[in-house]
Amino acid sequence: MHGGDLLNNSTLYREFLAEREEILRHKWLESEKAGRDIGFERALLDWMLKHRTPWRYARASAKRGR
Protein backbone atom coordinates (compact mmCIF):
# COMPACT_ATOMS: atom_id res chain seq x y z
CA MET A 1 0.00 0.00 0.00
CA HIS A 2 1.30 3.42 -0.93
CA GLY A 3 1.24 6.38 1.43
CA GLY A 4 -1.49 8.03 -0.67
CA ASP A 5 -3.67 4.93 -0.42
CA LEU A 6 -3.24 4.92 3.34
CA LEU A 7 -4.38 8.54 3.54
CA ASN A 8 -7.35 8.03 1.22
CA ASN A 9 -8.51 5.02 3.24
CA SER A 10 -8.06 6.80 6.58
CA THR A 11 -11.32 7.73 8.30
CA LEU A 12 -9.55 10.47 10.20
CA TYR A 13 -8.20 12.00 7.00
CA ARG A 14 -11.60 11.83 5.28
CA GLU A 15 -13.17 13.57 8.29
CA PHE A 16 -10.47 16.24 8.14
CA LEU A 17 -11.18 16.86 4.45
CA ALA A 18 -14.94 17.08 5.05
CA GLU A 19 -14.45 19.51 7.93
CA ARG A 20 -12.03 21.63 5.90
CA GLU A 21 -14.59 21.80 3.08
CA GLU A 22 -17.21 23.09 5.53
CA ILE A 23 -14.80 25.71 6.86
CA LEU A 24 -13.98 26.89 3.34
CA ARG A 25 -17.71 27.09 2.53
CA HIS A 26 -18.25 29.09 5.72
CA LYS A 27 -15.34 31.38 4.78
CA TRP A 28 -16.88 32.05 1.39
CA LEU A 29 -20.34 32.78 2.82
CA GLU A 30 -19.05 35.05 5.57
CA SER A 31 -16.70 36.84 3.18
CA GLU A 32 -19.63 37.51 0.84
CA LYS A 33 -21.63 38.95 3.75
CA ALA A 34 -18.69 41.12 4.84
CA GLY A 35 -17.90 42.25 1.30
CA ARG A 36 -14.27 41.20 1.73
CA ASP A 37 -12.17 38.13 2.40
CA ILE A 38 -12.36 37.41 6.12
CA GLY A 39 -9.40 35.03 6.00
CA PHE A 40 -9.13 31.36 6.84
CA GLU A 41 -8.20 31.79 10.50
CA ARG A 42 -11.22 33.95 11.30
CA ALA A 43 -13.50 31.60 9.36
CA LEU A 44 -12.03 28.59 11.16
CA LEU A 45 -12.56 30.07 14.61
CA ASP A 46 -16.05 31.30 13.78
CA TRP A 47 -17.08 27.95 12.30
CA MET A 48 -15.66 26.01 15.24
CA LEU A 49 -17.52 28.16 17.77
CA LYS A 50 -20.83 28.27 15.91
CA HIS A 51 -21.10 25.16 13.75
CA ARG A 52 -18.61 22.40 14.55
CA THR A 53 -20.50 20.59 17.31
CA PRO A 54 -23.86 20.43 15.48
CA TRP A 55 -22.10 19.51 12.22
CA ARG A 56 -20.27 16.64 13.87
CA TYR A 57 -23.42 15.46 15.63
CA ALA A 58 -25.42 15.50 12.36
CA ARG A 59 -22.61 13.70 10.54
CA ALA A 60 -22.37 10.99 13.22
CA SER A 61 -26.17 10.58 13.23
CA ALA A 62 -26.21 10.21 9.45
CA LYS A 63 -23.50 7.53 9.62
CA ARG A 64 -25.43 5.58 12.26
CA GLY A 65 -28.53 5.73 10.07
CA ARG A 66 -26.83 4.04 7.11
N, C-alpha and C positions, 0 to 999 in steps of 0.2 A: 504494500500500500504506500502510495506517495503521500508526502506531507499535505498536498492540496486535497487529496481524497479524505484524509483524516479530518481536516478542517470542515469540509463540506458535509461530512457525516456526523459532525459533532453537534449535539443538541445545544450545548452552551453557545457555540458559534452562531448557529441559526437564530437563537434567541437574541444574541447581540445584534445581528444584522436586522432583525425585525424591529428591535427597539430603536436602533439608529435611524431606520427609515421613518419611524413615527416622529422622532426628534426633528429630522430634516423637514418633514411635512409641517410640523408645528412651527419651525423656523420660517418657512415660506409663508404660512398663514399670518403669523404675527408680524412679519416684515411687511406684508401687504397692508395690514391694518395701520402700522406705524408710518408707512410711506418711505421706509428706508430699511436697509439690511440691519437686523438687530444683532447679528452675529451668532455663531454656534454656541458659545458658552452661555450667553443669556438665554437662548432658546432651550438649551439642555437643562439649566437650573429651573426655568419656568415650567417646562414639561415634567420634570421630576417632581416638583412640588404640587402641581395641579393634576397631572394625568397618569403618572406611572403606576400608582397602586391600583386604580380602577382598570387600567389597561391590562396589567398583569393578571388581575382577578378574572376579567372577561376572557382573556386568552387561555388561562388554566381551565375555566369552566367550559369553554368551547372544546378543548382537548379531551376533557372527561366525557363530553357528550358524543364523541365520535364512536 
